[in-house]
Amino acid sequence: MGSVVRNALNSIKEKGITNFFRELRQQGYLNALLDGNLMQTKIHNIGATLVGVDKFGNKYYENLKVQYGRHRWVEYASKTRYNASQVPPEWHGWLHFITDRTGDELLRLKPSRYGAEHRENLTGQGDEYIYHSKGHALNSGQRDWTRYESWQPTKP
């Protein structure tokens, strides 16, 4: 918490109080008051450097003044529903310190023959994405259980 206050005060010193609050309003801090996770991310962004934005609108930040291992993070474009599968592979490598090249740099180096585009994992995000076995009541292609005959032992 101390580093957040220190970063906020440093930012006020650098930009001035009016520009600081103008930037808070432009970046959506007022909207973040209702969502605790979003507010925590927004507070964490104070004093951080915006490194890049991917094609889905996710914003990637870095702050070298905080603890190593916690100085890179993502602010998801979708504020209501977010999960880790929304991060494309090129940015995943940068976030997890696999490479120091940002996703934009890796996209420039990526050969064009790799044509598969990244899609987020939608498992569990509605009935159309949930797997139901053939005997499940919600499966449209249910087994026909009327042909079922229980086993009857033969009598000697």
PyMOL commands that set and color helices and strands:
alter all, ss='L'
color gray80, all
select helices_A, chain A and resi 2-15+17-26+31-34+36-44+84-86+89-95+103-109+127-129+145-147
alter helices_A, ss='H'
color red, helices_A
select strands_A, chain A and resi 49-53+59-62+72-75
alter strands_A, ss='S'
color yellow, strands_A
deselect
rebuild
show_as cartoon
